[in-house]
Amino acid sequence: MKKDIIKKRIAKLREEINHYRYLYHVLNKQEISDAALDSLKNELQKLEDQYPEFIIPNSPTQRIGGKPLDKFKKTQHSIPMMSLFDAFNHQDMKDWEKRLLKISNFTATHSLKIENELKMDGYYVELKMDGLAVALVYEQGVFILGATRGDGKIGEDVTQNLKTIETIPLILRKPEKNELIKIGLTDKSIKKLYQALEFGKIEVRGEAIMSNKVFADLNEQYKKQGKPALANPRNAAAGSIRQLDSKLTAERKLDCYIYSLAIDLGLMYHEQEHELAKLFGFKVLKQNKYCENLEQAMEFHDYWEKHRDKVLFDCDGVVVVVNKLDLWKKFGIVGKGPRYIMAYKFAAEQVTAIVEDVVWQVGRTGVLTPIAYIKPVQIYGVIVSRATLHNMDEIKRLGLKINDTVIIERAGDVIPKIVKVLIKLRQNQEKEIKHPVKCPNCGNVVIKKNNEVAYRCVNKNCYAIHLRNLIHWASKNAMDIDGLGPKIIEQLINQGLVKDISDFYKLTVEGLKPLERFAEKSAENLVKAIEAKKQVELARFIFSLGIHHVGEETASLISQKLSKQSIRDAIGQAKAKSQKLFDYVDEIKKILLEEWQKLPDIGPVVAQSIYDWFNNKNNLALLDKLEKLGVRINNLKLIQNNQKLIGKTFVLTGVLSSLTRDEAKVKIKELGGNISSSISKNIDFVVVGANPGGKFNRAKKLGVNIIKEEEFLNLVK
């Protein structure tokens, strides 16, 4: 047979297999038997084996392929994958809608009142899937990238694993024009969509899940094979996606449902995003529905809370979304998530348990936190044996005693907590819980300052404090060193390889290889990961030091406080990419205690903590060791950006129309400015958007420089 005929046959087979995939997974129709479909797939596989020159990456035969990966690559999201705000009752939802109406009424330019506008366009309400959020990118209609959410900005490239999910199309279906008109798309939107399919990129967002049936079947199979059971469907889905061998992912038979588009195609409603996703060839939840008003949305929630056993996957609530897309920009994003979406959670699952003991755990700052050890119980598919108690005041508020029967509550992934003590079940076997007198780790006397609720170990040589400081240094929000987790760090301490953070940079492959959990490859990977993080931004470095009371925001303020001269010098060094630690430390030492106290959002206690840390000879000796080992402050951003706002402090209040508050903060920080959450005479600019709060009035009283959004945009150009 001629090759051109073979090539045409292969193309036809692919087209037919994709067509039947769409019918089965999206439209829930089956025109041919599974055996017939398998026969088509087998024929395609044989032809591609015989003529490998005709294999393409998006062929149905290529869903599982390639060698197992060593690790996942990082990838940056085109648009951040945001978290959602939670509501737990009807009043929370009503308060949310009131906030939306307040913002809308202030910013609306429509002749129709926003109250009517919201009622007319309503909400789109979706079941909240408890799986792993994923982003799928298609170029010219072909699947090229699949990524996990990660921290919202940077995720992991798991394309190879997501290809194994049959419900994710490898090639987007091109909808017919009449199908697009039927779901309300305009000619302009249709043209834009076809251009994106043919020449551009289309990105969708969704959830990879494991159905309850697959979960049960797998556990039954694992039981027969003597393998450990999977904990719950959510963890099973997340773990499957993060398998380095895609063949293992394929065995888990995952599903994927799409809930949004990350591209502007000129649509009017969020509901259309779901309808369009279905036309592209994705699965969308059939239970999702349009609701005219909030009352209907809450009825939808209440119905599924009572009937969640009818859902084929783990579902912990519903997601209520403002349906009209042009309102999204008005409402904007605040903090961790968008204002226009609310996750209305089902009631948290509760079980009763017996408290067998309370143990005091030592944190990195020496604070002792009580942990309740309970008789193991199952909640949300997870065996729970511990619950948080926060502090001694919480124990007193609950009236808790050891051997008490209590109600444990766990909402989704939240750490279980004790919400109530069942006093009537006491049998005179209960014991009082006493506050700690000595550190449970080092035996040193603990103290409780008058203005604090916490008890604290003040022994600087306490093993527990030391261990948690080292763990903090390597953690994600600090130095973010891959592979340097708590168990590895504890092993390194116990083997005498690490005494302080500088010892991480002395580790060698030969020194690691003899240790448990290490082989040559894993040792090499860890040494490389540590080396890769030797250059770090100043704010992140300061946060990593674990200075008492200094979180990420305060660390950012400290980095901005450094003198203008060092930054001008850094910018002037055209080839400079990093600067020595002591160039910065010397400047910090020059800053008087009174100057620290003048910084916005830094009070006397925090100022004293910063001042003391950088004037402690042991700490300075540690920084000196880090410098000699090659740890440097990365000045790349300082060199690249014009630092014209250096030393200037901004407060943002009200709703900005042309950018979100987070975007405004990024612009200010990139130009060397500071952000404050409170008004004082030390503030340089108060940026006022629509519907400003009390900060606006306070700024006027203090005579602080107030600028509108347009002036701010000119300032940060």
N, C-alpha and C positions, 0 to 999 in steps of 0.2 A: 504493500500500500504506500502511496506517495506521502511524503512528509507533510505537504500542505493539507492533504485530506485528514491526516492524523491530527494536525494542529487544530483544524476546524472541529473535529470530533471532540477533542479535549475541551475546547471553548464551549461547545454545546452542552457537554456533560456538566461543566461547572455552572453554567447558566441554569440548567434544570435542577441541579442539587440545591443551589441557592434559592430557587423559586419554591421548592418543596419545604426548605427550611423556614422560609417566610410564612408559608401557609400554616405549618405545624406550630411554630413557636410564637408567632404574632397573631395570626387569625384563628388559631385553635382548630384548624381544618386539616384533614388528612385525605388526600386524593389518591395516594398509592400506599401500599403496605410498607411496613418497616423493612421487610425482606427485599421488596423491590427497590427501595431506596438504598439499602446496603449493596445491592447488586450494581447499581449505578456508581456508587462510591468505589467499589472494588474494581470496576472497569477503569475508572479514572486513575486509581492508584497504579494499576498494572501498566497503563499507557505512559504515565509519568515516570515510572521506574524504567520503562523501556526507552523513553525519549526524555531524559532529564533536562535537555535544553529548553523544553517547553514548560518547565515548572516555574510558577510565579509565587511570590510570598503570600498572596491572598487566596491561593487555591484552597478548596475545602480539605484537601489532603494535608495541608501544612498547619493545621490547628495544633498538632503536637509535633515539635521538631527541635533540633538543635541540642547541643550538649548542655548538661547542667551548668548553671552559672556559678562563679566564685562568690559573687556578691551582687546586689542590686545597685545600679547607677542612680544618682540623684537627678531629678529633673524639676525645673521651675515651672509653676503653673502660669498660664497666660493671664488668668484672672484668679485671685485667691479663692480657695475653697473654704468658705466661712463656716463657723459654728452657728447654732441656732439658740435663741433665747427660749426658755422653758416656762410654760404655764401649768398650774396644777389643779385649778378649779375654775368654775364659771366666772367668778369675780375677777380673777387674773386676766381672763380673756376680755371681759368688758373694760377693764382698766387699759388694756392694750389698745382696744379700738378707740377709746377716748383720747389716748395720746396721739393716735394717727389722725383723728379728726381735728385735734388742736393744731397739729402741724399743717394739715391740709388747708384749714380755714385761713391760716395766716399767709400761706404762700400761693393760694389758688388764684388763677387769673380767669377761670371759667365763669361764665355768667350763671351757670347752674351751681347751687351750693354743693359742697363736697359731701355732705351727709347723703344727699340724694344720689350723688355720683357713686359713692361706695355701695349704696343699696342697689343701684341699678346694675353695677358691674360685679358686685359681690366678691366672693372668695372661691378659690379652688382648694378643695380639701383632699388630702392624700393620707393613706395609711403610712405610718412611720416604720420603715424597715430597720431591723436591728442587724446590720451586716457591716460591710466595709465599703466606704465611699470611694468611688473611682472616677477618673476623668479619662475619656476616650477621644482621641484626636484622629480625624480623617483628612487626608490630603488628596484632592481630586477624587474624593469618594472612597479612597482606599485606607484601611485601618493602618496607621503608622506608629501610634504611641498610646499606651495605656499606663496610667499612673495612680498610685495611692494618694490619699489626702496629705499624709505627712503632717507637717506643722501648719498646713494651710497655704503656705507659699512655696515650699519645696517638698516634693513627694518622691517616691521611688518608682523607677521605670520597671513595670511588671508586665510589659507587652506580651512577652512569650507565654506567660501564664494565663493572661486574659484571653488570648487566642484559643485556649482550650475550652472556653465556655461557649457552647453551641448557640446560646441566645444572643451573643454579640456578633453581629454581621461583620465579615471581613471586608465586604464591599457594600457601600450604602445603596439601597434601592432608590432609583430615580422616580419620584412620584409623577403621575400624570397630571397635566394642568387642571383637568376637571376635578381631580381629587383635592388639589390645593384650593381651588375655588370653593369647593364644598365645605372646607373647614374655615373659610372666611379670609383667605389670603388675597391681597390686592395684586394687581398686575405688577406694581413696583416690587412688592415682596417676592413674587414668583420669579421675576427676572433676577433679583439679588440672590435668591436661593439657587437657581440654575447656574449662575456664575460661580458661586462658592463650590458647587458640586463639580464643576468642570475645571476651574482654575485655582480655587483657593482651598482654605481649610475650614472644616466644621468640627466643633468640639461639643460633646455632650457630657452630662454628669449623671451618675446613677449609683446604684448600690449592688454590690456583689453579695449574694446571700446563699445560704444552704437551707433547703426546705426541711421541715420537721420529719418528713418521710425519709428523705435521703439520710438525714442525721441518725434516725432510728435504725435504718437498714445497715448503715456503716458500722454502728456500734455492735449490732448483732453479728456482723461479719468479723469485726475485730475480736469479739469475744471468742468466737470459734477458733480464730487464728492465734489466740493467746496474746493479742496486742492490747495496750492500754486504751480504755474508752475515751472518746472525745468528750470534753467538759460540757459544751453547749453549742448550738448552731452558729452563734455569732463568732465565738473564738475559733470554731472549726473553719468557718469561711475565711476569716482573717489569716489564720495559719496556712490555709491552702494556697491563698494568693501569694504568700511569702515563702513558698517552697522554692528552693533554687533549681529543682528539677521539675520541669513543666509536666512530665509524665505523672508525677505524684499529684499535681494539681488536677489533672484530667480525671484521675480516679475518684475524686471527690464529687464530681457531677454538680458543679455549682450553677447557679442561675444569676441573671442580671436584669434589673429593671431600671429604666431611665426616667428621671424626673425633671430634668431641665436642659436647656441649651446654653452654651457659653459663647454664643455668637449672636450679633444683632442682625436679624433678617427682616426687620421692619414689622414684626408681629404686634398685634394689639393686646392680646391676652395670654396669660400664663397657660390657660387651658389649651391654647393652640400649640404650645411647645410639646405637650403630651401627644396631641393628635398628629403633629408633624413627626415626632420621634417614631410613632407607630408606622407611619408611611415610609420612613427611612428603613424600616426593618427591625426595629427594637421592640422588646416587650415593655409594656407599660401596665400598671396595675388597673385591672378592670373595676375594682371597687372605688377608685377615686371619682370624685364628682364635683360639679359646680354647685355652689350654694348661694342663694340670692342675698342672704344676710347672715349675721353672726349667730342668730338663733338657730338657723338651719345647720350651720357648721358645728355648733355645740351638740345638736341632736345627733349628727353624724358621729361625733366623738363618743357620745353616751351609748349609741347602738353598738359600736364596735368594741367598746370596753366590756359590754355584756356578752358579746359574741366573738371574742377574740379566739376562742377555740376553733372557729370556722376558718380562720386565716391559716394558710398553708405554711407560714413561716413565723419566726418570732417577731412580734409587733408590740411596741411599748407605748404607743400613742398615735396621734394624728398630727399632720402638719397643715396648718391653715395659712394660705398664701393670698395676699391681695391680688386679685385676678388681673386688674388692668396694669399693664407693664409701664406705662408712662408715669404712673404714680410712684413707682419704685424709686425713681431718681429724686422725687420730692422728699420721700421718707428717708432715703439714704441709709448709711451704715453707722452704727455707733458701737464702740467697744469691740466685742468679739463677733458680732453678727449683724445682719440686716434688720431694720425695723419692720419691714413689710412681711416678714415670715415669723410665725410663732409655732413652736412645737408644743402641742397640748398633750401632756403625758397622761397615761392611764395611772390609776392609783398604784403607788409603790407596793410591791409584794411584801407581805409581812408574815413572819412565822414566830412561834414562841421557842425559847431556848433557855437553858440553865447556865448561869455564869459560874464557871468553875474556879476562876482566879482572875486577879487584876495585876498586871505586870507593868512596871514603869520603864519606858523606853527612852534612851538618851539620844537627843538630836545633835546636829552639828554645832549648835550654839550653846549646848549644855542643858537646854530645856528638857525636863522630864515629862513625857506624855503618857498618861495611863491607857493601856490597851486591855480590853476585856477578852479573856479566853473563855469561849463558850463550848458547850457540848456540841460537836459538829452537827449541823443541820443543812438541808438543801434548800436553796432559794434561787430562783431564776436559773435552774440547771447547774448551779455552782455549789459545791460543798463549802460552807462557811464555818470557820472555827475561831474567828476573831472579829471584834468590832471596836470602833474608835470611841473614846470617851472625852477627848479634848483636854480636860483639866479637872482639878479637884472641885472647882465650883460646879461643874457639870454633874459630877458624882453626887454632890450635895443636893443639887436641884432635882435630880431623879430620885434621890433617897435610896440609892443602890447599895446592896450588900452582896458579898460573895455567897453563892448558892441560891440567889434569887432567881425566880422564873421571870423572864423579861420578854418584851416584844421587840424583835429585830426587824429593821426595815432596810431594804436595798432597792434603789431605783436605778435600773440599767447597770452601768459600770461603776456607780458611786460606791465608795467604801461603806459597808454595812454600819448602821448605827443603832444604838438602843434608844427607843422612843418612849418606852413605858415599863415600869416595874409592876408586876402583878402581886401586890402586897398580900392579898387574901390567900395566896398559895404558900405563904411562909409556914415552916414547920419547926421553928425555933432552932434550926440548924445553921442559920445565916450568921455571917461574921461581918463586923464593921470593916470598912476600907479606910486605912489610915494613910495620911500623906507621908511621902518619903522623908526619912531623916538622913539617910546616907545614899550616895550614888550606887545603884545596883551593879555597876560595872567596876568602878575603881574603889568603892568604899569610902570615898571622901565625903565630908559633910556637905549637904546641899543647903542653899539659902533661898529665901523668898523675900524679894524687895517689897516694900509697902505698897508701891503703886502698880505691882504686877500680880497677875493671877498664877503665874507659872513658878514652879520650883526649879532650881537650876544648879547643876554641878559646876563648881568654879575651878576644878582641877584641870589645868591646861594640858596635862599629860594623860588625861583619861582616854583609854583605848577607844571607847565608843565615839567620843567627840572627834578624835583623830581620824577614825575610819570614815565617819560621815562627812568630814571635811574633804577627805580625798575623793570620796564618791561624788561630792558636789562639784569638785574641780573638773572632773571628767564628764559630767552630766550634759544632757542635750542643750539646755539653755546657757550653760557655762562654756567650757572649752570644746564640748561636743566631740569627744574622741571615740570613734567607732571601735567597738569590741572591748572597751575598758569598763565593764560593768561591775556591780557590787561584789559578786562572787570572785571575779578575777582579782579585784583590788584586795579583798580580804586574803586571798591566797598569796598574793605578792607580799603583803605585810607579814603574814605568818612564816613565809620562807626567808624573811629578812632582806628582801630585794628592794622594798620601798619603806622609807621612814618618813619622808615628807614629799610634797608634790614635785620637787626638783628631781627626785629619784626616778620618776616616770621617764625622764629624758635621758637617763643613763641605761635603760633597759636594752639588752642585746638579744639577738636571735639565739645565740649559744646559751645565754643565761636562762632563756624561757623554755627551750626545748625539753629539758628534763622534767618540767612541771606537769602535773596532771592537767588534762584538757588541752595540752599544747602538743603540736607536731611542728615540723619545719615550716609548713605553709602558714599555719595559724600564727606562729611566732613572727614570721616575716610580715604578715598582715598587720599585726598589732604594732610592731616597731614602725612600719610605714605610716599607719594611722596617727601615731603620736608625732612623728616627724612632720606630717602634713599640717598639723595644727600648731606649729611653732610660731607662725605669724598670726596675730589676732588683733581685732579691733580693740581700742582702749576700753570702751564701755563694757564689752564682754569680758575683758581681762579683769577689770576691777570687780565685776560681779562674781567672777570665778574665785576670787580670793576669799569669799565667805565672810566678809567683814560684818560684824553684828549690826543689824538694822538696815543694811544696805542691800536693797533689791535691785531689779533691773532698771527701774526708772531713776532711782537715786544714783546708780552707777553711771547712767547716761548724763545726769546733771554734773557729776564730778568730772567726767571727761570733757564736758563743755566749759567747765570752770577754768581749765588750764589757760595760761597766759596767751595772748594774741601772738606774741613774738615767736613761740615755738611753732605755731601753726603757719605763720608767714614763712618761717625758715623751711618748714616741710614743703610748702607749696613752691618755694623758690628752688628746691632741689629737684630739678626736672627728672632725674633718673632715680630719685629716692623712692623706695617702696616700703621701707620699714625704718623704725627708729629705736634706739636703745631704750630699755626700760627706765634707766636712771635719768635720762633726759626729762622724763615726766615726773619721776619720783622726786628729783631735786626741786621741781617746781611745786609739787604738792606739799613738800616739807616747809616751803616758804609761806604757805597760806596760813594765816592766823586763825585761831578758833573762832574769833568774832566774824571773820569773813565767811567761814563755812555757815555760820548761823544766819547770815544774810541771804543765802541762796533760797529761792522759793521752794516750799515743801520740805525744807530741812530744819528741824527744830533743834533745841539745845542737846537733847539726848543723842540724836543721830550725828550731829556735828562733833560732839565729844568723841563718839565712837570712831569716826573717820580720822579725826586729829590724832587720837591715841594710837591707832593702828599704824599710821605712817610715821609715827615717831617712836616706834618700838624697835629696839636694836635687833631683836630676833627676827622680826618681820623683814627688816631691811637686809639682814644677812641672807634670808631666803630669796628675796628679789635679786640680790647680787648673784646668787647661785644660778637662778633661772636665766639671768642675762648671759652669764658665762657659758651656759649650755645652749645658747642660741635662740631663746625665746625673744621675740621682737613684737613691737606694736606696728600693726599694718597701717600705713599712712596713705594707701592708694586712694581712698575716698577723699582725703584732705587735698591730695594733689590734683585730683580730677575736678573737684568742685570749687566754685567761687565761694569763699567763706565770708560773705559780706554781712551775715547776720550774727557773726561771732560775738558772744557776750550779751546778746539781746534776748529777752525773755517774753514769751507770748502766752496769752490766755485766749482760748477759743470759746465762744458762747453763741448759742443759736444754731440754726440750720443753714449750711452753706449750699448754694444751688448748683455751682459749677464743679464742685469736688466734694468728697466726703471729708469728715473731720480727720480720719486716719490719714488720708492723702495729704491734707494740709500739714499735719504733724510731720510727715515724712519730708515734705519740702522744707519746712523750717529746720529740721535736724540736718538735712543734707547741706544747708547753707550755714551751718554752725550755730544755729539758734537753740534756745532752750524752751521747753514746754512746762507750764505750771497749771495746776488745777485750782489754784486759789488766787484771789485778788489781794494785792498789797501795793504800797508805794514803790516797791522795787520793780514792778512790772513795766516793761517798755511799751508793749502794744497789747490792746484788747481787741481782737478781731470779732466783729459783731455780725452775725447772720440773721436770718428771719427767726422771729419768736425767741428773743434772748431771755435768759433767766435773771435771777437776782444779781448775778455777777456784773451785769450791765449797769444796774443802778448803783452798785457799790463802786464800780470804776468811775462813774460820773461824780460821786461824792468825794472820792480821793483825788480827782483831777488827773487820772491816768489817761495816757494817749489812746483814744478810741478810733479805730479805723474800720471802714466797711469792707465788704468782700472785694470790691473792685480795686480799692487801694492796696489790699493785701496781695492780690494777684500781680499787680504792678511791682510790688516790693520783692516778690519771690521769682520774678521772671529771670 
